[in-house]
Amino acid sequence: MSVHQHQNHNNAEASWGKRLVVSMVMNLIIPIVQIYGGIVAGSMALISDALHNLSDFISLVINYAALIIGKRGPTQKNTFGFKRVEVLATVISVAFLYGAGFYIAIEAWHRFSQPQPIAGQLVIWIALLGFVGNMISALMLHAGSKVNLNMKSAFLHMLTDAFTSLGVVALGILWIFRPWYWLDPLFSWIIVTMILYGGWGLLKNSILVLMNATPNGIDLQEIQKTLEAIGGIKEIHDLHVWNPAAESIALAVHITVPDQMLVKVDELAQEVRLVLSQKFKIDHPTLQFESSTCNNGQLLCCIAENGHEHHDHD
């Protein structure tokens, strides 16, 4: 990347950062207004929509933190850097949203059992505020969504919430003409279901990252087959693949090669890194070359309770 391209990239990131901050402020103010309006109007659907918008605020905070924290390099105490702060923040935010979602679901059940009158006109105006706010945020983030994964995630969140708010507007219009107040808890449950479903995906992926699980789309046998097909490699073993951060893939492996000059091994290492990067998108490989196979050449290994590697022989 040239100096000019690098400068343009930094300027773009700074612009995305400012747009994220503006969207964050909007998605904090709007849910507060919606919660107040939902209480005054007596609409759980409006409060649920506020919760959905609040989930966007939390998502934007995480995305913004990822932009800021991602610039910090590794330290002696945090050798992989600080990227996993984003994952931890995601787990905490999902736990908060789940708690709020269950509360809304229970409250909606009470409203379903005993429907209460709802001020449809107030619901319309406040839900329209949510719709306009989310559309403005989506438009601001649209350009960045084409080149940045975090911005794309934020943009899609805004777009989804804009249409959810539009659904609440439709309910408000309906309540002016028909007293079908039982639709209020029903729509609340739909929104809560959306939050729980979306949160489960985030929670599952975050836990997999924290557990150093093999990333989705990575086939260890395929990696073994590909590397052992490279000329000069006898076999590979003790293979580990994990996500040090949400968008990075690391690998550690033992590679058995014939006894040879170190310069030849360096050339082979370069070829292995290139194959891993191009075919498997692995950007942080750690390769251990050896001339004699250790640990019976098993592809996988595990850590025993005393801290030593333990290998099954069945």
C-alpha positions as CSV (number, residue, x, y, z in Angstrom):
1,M,0.0,0.0,0.0
2,S,1.4,3.4,-1.0
3,V,1.7,6.3,1.4
4,H,-1.1,8.1,-0.4
5,Q,-3.4,5.0,-0.2
6,H,-2.5,4.5,3.5
7,Q,-3.4,8.2,4.2
8,N,-6.7,7.9,2.4
9,H,-7.5,4.7,4.4
10,N,-6.7,6.5,7.7
11,N,-8.9,9.5,6.6
12,A,-11.7,7.1,5.7
13,E,-11.5,5.3,9.1
14,A,-11.6,8.7,10.9
15,S,-14.7,9.6,8.9
16,W,-16.3,6.3,9.7
17,G,-15.5,6.9,13.4
18,K,-17.2,10.2,13.4
19,R,-20.3,8.8,11.7
20,L,-20.4,6.0,14.2
21,V,-20.3,8.5,17.1
22,V,-23.2,10.5,15.6
23,S,-25.2,7.3,15.1
24,M,-24.4,6.2,18.6
25,V,-25.7,9.5,20.1
26,M,-28.9,9.2,17.9
27,N,-29.4,5.5,19.0
28,L,-29.1,6.4,22.6
29,I,-31.5,9.4,22.5
30,I,-34.2,7.8,20.4
31,P,-34.7,4.7,22.7
32,I,-34.9,6.9,25.7
33,V,-37.7,9.0,24.0
34,Q,-39.4,5.7,22.8
35,I,-39.3,4.2,26.3
36,Y,-40.9,7.3,27.8
37,G,-43.4,7.5,24.9
38,G,-44.2,3.8,25.3
39,I,-44.9,4.2,29.0
40,V,-47.2,7.3,28.4
41,A,-49.0,5.7,25.4
42,G,-49.2,2.3,27.2
43,S,-47.6,0.5,24.3
44,M,-45.2,-2.5,25.0
45,A,-44.5,-2.7,21.2
46,L,-43.0,0.8,21.3
47,I,-40.9,-0.1,24.4
48,S,-39.8,-3.3,22.6
49,D,-38.8,-1.2,19.5
50,A,-36.8,1.0,21.9
51,L,-35.0,-2.1,23.2
52,H,-34.3,-3.1,19.6
53,N,-32.8,0.4,19.0
54,L,-30.9,0.2,22.2
55,S,-29.3,-3.0,20.9
56,D,-28.1,-1.0,17.9
57,F,-26.5,1.5,20.3
58,I,-24.6,-1.2,22.1
59,S,-23.6,-2.7,18.7
60,L,-22.3,0.7,17.6
61,V,-20.4,1.1,20.8
62,I,-18.7,-2.2,20.2
63,N,-18.0,-1.4,16.5
64,Y,-16.5,2.0,17.5
65,A,-14.4,0.4,20.2
66,A,-13.2,-2.1,17.6
67,L,-12.0,0.8,15.4
68,I,-10.2,2.5,18.3
69,I,-8.8,-0.6,20.2
70,G,-7.8,-2.2,16.9
71,K,-5.2,0.5,16.4
72,R,-3.4,-0.5,19.6
73,G,-0.6,-3.0,19.0
74,P,0.4,-6.0,21.1
75,T,2.2,-5.5,24.4
76,Q,4.3,-7.8,26.6
77,K,1.3,-8.6,28.7
78,N,-1.2,-8.8,25.8
79,T,0.8,-10.4,23.0
80,F,-2.2,-10.8,20.7
81,G,-3.3,-7.2,21.2
82,F,-6.7,-6.1,22.5
83,K,-9.0,-7.3,19.7
84,R,-10.8,-9.7,22.0
85,V,-12.2,-6.8,24.1
86,E,-14.8,-6.6,21.3
87,V,-15.8,-10.2,21.9
88,L,-16.1,-9.8,25.6
89,A,-18.2,-6.6,25.1
90,T,-20.5,-8.6,22.8
91,V,-21.1,-11.3,25.4
92,I,-21.9,-8.6,28.1
93,S,-24.2,-6.7,25.8
94,V,-26.1,-9.8,24.7
95,A,-26.5,-10.8,28.4
96,F,-28.0,-7.4,29.1
97,L,-30.4,-7.5,26.0
98,Y,-31.5,-11.1,27.0
99,G,-32.4,-9.9,30.5
100,A,-34.4,-6.9,29.1
101,G,-36.0,-9.1,26.4
102,F,-37.3,-11.6,29.0
103,Y,-38.7,-8.8,31.0
104,I,-40.6,-7.4,28.0
105,A,-41.9,-10.8,27.1
106,I,-43.3,-11.3,30.6
107,E,-44.8,-7.9,30.7
108,A,-46.3,-8.4,27.2
109,W,-48.1,-11.6,28.6
110,H,-49.8,-9.5,31.2
111,R,-50.9,-7.1,28.5
112,F,-52.1,-9.9,26.4
113,S,-54.2,-11.3,29.3
114,Q,-55.6,-7.9,30.1
115,P,-55.4,-5.6,27.0
116,Q,-55.2,-1.9,27.8
117,P,-56.1,1.2,25.7
118,I,-53.2,2.6,23.7
119,A,-52.7,6.2,22.5
120,G,-52.2,5.3,18.8
121,Q,-51.4,8.9,17.7
122,L,-48.5,9.2,20.2
123,V,-47.2,5.8,19.1
124,I,-47.2,6.9,15.5
125,W,-45.1,10.0,16.1
126,I,-42.6,8.4,18.4
127,A,-42.2,5.3,16.2
128,L,-41.7,7.7,13.2
129,L,-38.9,9.3,15.2
130,G,-37.2,5.9,15.5
131,F,-37.7,5.2,11.8
132,V,-36.2,8.5,10.7
133,G,-33.3,8.2,13.1
134,N,-32.4,4.7,11.9
135,M,-32.7,5.7,8.2
136,I,-30.4,8.7,8.8
137,S,-27.9,6.4,10.6
138,A,-28.1,3.8,7.8
139,L,-27.4,6.5,5.1
140,M,-24.4,7.8,7.0
141,L,-22.9,4.3,7.4
142,H,-23.8,3.1,3.9
143,A,-20.5,4.2,2.2
144,G,-18.3,2.6,4.9
145,S,-20.4,-0.6,4.8
146,K,-18.9,-1.4,1.3
147,V,-15.3,-1.6,2.5
148,N,-15.5,-2.3,6.3
149,L,-17.0,-5.3,8.0
150,N,-17.9,-3.5,11.2
151,M,-19.5,-0.7,9.3
152,K,-21.5,-3.2,7.3
153,S,-22.8,-4.9,10.5
154,A,-23.8,-1.5,11.9
155,F,-25.5,-0.5,8.6
156,L,-27.6,-3.7,8.4
157,H,-28.6,-3.3,12.1
158,M,-29.9,0.3,11.3
159,L,-31.8,-0.9,8.2
160,T,-33.5,-3.7,10.1
161,D,-34.5,-1.4,13.0
162,A,-35.9,1.2,10.6
163,F,-38.4,-1.3,9.2
164,T,-39.2,-2.5,12.7
165,S,-40.1,1.0,13.7
166,L,-42.2,1.3,10.5
167,G,-44.2,-1.8,11.8
168,V,-44.9,0.0,15.0
169,V,-46.1,3.1,13.0
170,A,-48.5,0.8,11.2
171,L,-49.8,-0.5,14.5
172,G,-50.4,3.1,15.7
173,I,-52.4,3.9,12.6
174,L,-54.5,0.8,13.1
175,W,-55.2,1.6,16.8
176,I,-56.7,4.9,15.8
177,F,-59.4,3.1,13.9
178,R,-59.6,-0.3,15.6
179,P,-59.2,-1.2,19.3
180,W,-57.1,-4.3,18.5
181,Y,-54.8,-3.7,21.5
182,W,-53.9,-7.4,21.7
183,L,-51.6,-6.8,18.7
184,D,-49.4,-4.7,21.0
185,P,-48.0,-7.7,23.1
186,L,-48.0,-9.9,19.9
187,F,-45.7,-7.4,18.1
188,S,-43.6,-7.1,21.3
189,W,-43.0,-10.9,21.2
190,I,-42.0,-10.7,17.6
191,I,-39.4,-8.0,18.3
192,V,-38.1,-9.9,21.4
193,T,-37.8,-13.1,19.3
194,M,-35.7,-11.1,16.7
195,I,-33.5,-9.8,19.5
196,L,-33.1,-13.3,21.1
197,Y,-32.4,-14.9,17.7
198,G,-29.8,-12.3,16.7
199,G,-28.2,-12.3,20.1
200,W,-27.9,-16.1,20.1
201,G,-25.8,-15.9,16.9
202,L,-23.5,-13.3,18.4
203,L,-23.3,-15.2,21.7
204,K,-22.4,-18.5,20.0
205,N,-19.8,-17.0,17.8
206,S,-18.2,-15.0,20.7
207,I,-18.1,-18.1,22.9
208,L,-16.4,-20.1,20.1
209,V,-13.8,-17.4,19.7
210,L,-13.2,-17.3,23.5
211,M,-12.9,-21.1,23.5
212,N,-10.3,-21.1,20.7
213,A,-12.6,-23.3,18.7
214,T,-11.7,-24.1,15.0
215,P,-13.2,-21.2,13.0
216,N,-16.2,-21.8,10.8
217,G,-15.3,-22.9,7.3
218,I,-11.9,-24.4,8.3
219,D,-11.4,-28.1,7.7
220,L,-8.4,-29.5,9.5
221,Q,-8.1,-32.5,7.3
222,E,-8.2,-30.3,4.2
223,I,-5.3,-28.2,5.7
224,Q,-3.4,-31.5,6.4
225,K,-4.0,-32.8,2.9
226,T,-2.9,-29.4,1.3
227,L,0.3,-29.0,3.3
228,E,1.4,-32.6,3.0
229,A,1.0,-32.2,-0.8
230,I,3.7,-29.5,-0.8
231,G,7.1,-30.9,-2.0
232,G,9.5,-31.3,0.8
233,I,7.0,-31.9,3.6
234,K,6.7,-35.5,5.0
235,E,3.8,-34.9,7.3
236,I,2.2,-32.4,9.7
237,H,0.9,-32.9,13.3
238,D,-0.1,-31.1,16.5
239,L,-2.3,-28.8,14.4
240,H,-4.2,-25.9,16.1
241,V,-6.4,-23.3,14.3
242,W,-8.3,-20.6,16.2
243,N,-9.5,-17.0,16.1
244,P,-7.2,-14.7,18.2
245,A,-9.8,-12.0,17.3
246,A,-13.1,-12.1,15.5
247,E,-11.7,-11.4,12.0
248,S,-8.3,-13.0,12.3
249,I,-7.3,-16.7,12.0
250,A,-4.2,-18.1,13.7
251,L,-2.5,-21.5,13.1
252,A,0.2,-23.5,15.0
253,V,1.5,-26.7,13.5
254,H,4.5,-29.1,13.6
255,I,5.9,-29.9,10.1
256,T,8.2,-32.9,9.6
257,V,10.8,-32.4,6.8
258,P,14.0,-34.1,5.7
259,D,17.2,-33.0,7.4
260,Q,18.5,-30.0,5.4
261,M,20.0,-26.5,5.4
262,L,18.1,-23.9,7.3
263,V,17.8,-21.6,4.2
264,K,15.8,-24.4,2.4
265,V,13.5,-24.6,5.4
266,D,13.0,-20.8,5.2
267,E,12.0,-21.1,1.5
268,L,9.5,-23.9,2.4
269,A,8.1,-21.8,5.2
270,Q,7.4,-19.0,2.8
271,E,5.5,-21.4,0.5
272,V,3.5,-22.8,3.4
273,R,2.5,-19.3,4.6
274,L,1.4,-18.3,1.1
275,V,-0.7,-21.4,0.7
276,L,-2.3,-20.9,4.1
277,S,-3.1,-17.2,3.4
278,Q,-4.5,-17.7,-0.1
279,K,-6.5,-20.9,0.4
280,F,-7.6,-20.7,4.1
281,K,-7.3,-17.0,4.9
282,I,-5.0,-17.8,7.8
283,D,-3.1,-14.6,8.6
284,H,-1.1,-15.6,11.7
285,P,0.7,-19.0,11.2
286,T,3.3,-20.3,13.6
287,L,5.3,-23.1,12.0
288,Q,7.6,-25.6,13.9
289,F,9.8,-27.5,11.5
290,E,11.5,-30.8,12.7
291,S,13.4,-33.6,11.0
292,S,11.9,-36.4,13.1
293,T,8.2,-36.8,13.9
294,C,7.3,-36.4,17.6
295,N,4.1,-37.5,19.4
296,N,3.4,-40.3,17.0
297,G,2.6,-37.8,14.3
298,Q,-1.0,-37.3,15.5
299,L,-2.9,-34.4,13.9
300,L,-4.5,-33.3,17.1
301,C,-3.1,-33.0,20.7
302,C,-4.6,-32.0,24.0
303,I,-3.3,-30.5,27.2
304,A,-3.3,-32.7,30.3
305,E,-4.1,-31.4,33.8
306,N,-0.4,-31.2,34.8
307,G,0.2,-28.8,31.8
308,H,2.0,-31.4,29.6
309,E,0.7,-32.4,26.2
310,H,-1.2,-35.7,26.2
311,H,-1.8,-37.7,23.1
312,D,-4.3,-40.6,22.7
313,H,-3.0,-43.8,21.2
314,D,-6.2,-45.5,20.3
